[in-house]
Amino acid sequence: MPGSYKCARCKQKVEIDINVRCPFCGHRILFKERGAAIKDLKAR
């Protein structure tokens, strides 16, 4: 499950593969990066 994540402590971009830990600070809480697309929803 490789993906692009952001560390909660040091805010560095992290690419993880099997080890879910920031290589810069060792923190284990990572946020998945969102896409830049804006969703257009129709109000009811």
N, C-alpha and C positions, 0 to 999 in steps of 0.2 A: 504494500500500500504506500508507495512513494508519493510524496506531495510536498507542497510549499507551505510552511508554517511560520509563525512569528512567536518568538519567546515572550512570555508574559513579564519576565524580569528585566532582561537587557534589550528587548525590542529588536533583536537581530533576526534577519531572515534565516530560516533553518530548513534544509532539505533532509528529511528523515527517511530511513529505509526500514530497519528493524529495531534500532535503538531509539526509543522515544525519550530523548534527553538533549538539551541544548549543549552543543560542543563548546560554546564560549563560556557559559557560566555554570552549567550543570543542572539548571532548573528543569523540572519535568512537566511544567504546565505550558502547553503550546496552543496557540490559536490558529485555526485554519484561515488562510488568506481568502478573502472574497473576491469575486470577479468584479470588473468595473462596469458591468452592464446595469442599466437602470430599468427596472420593471415598470411597465405601464399597466395599471389596474383600473378597470371600469367600476365606478361607484354605483351602487344600487339605490 
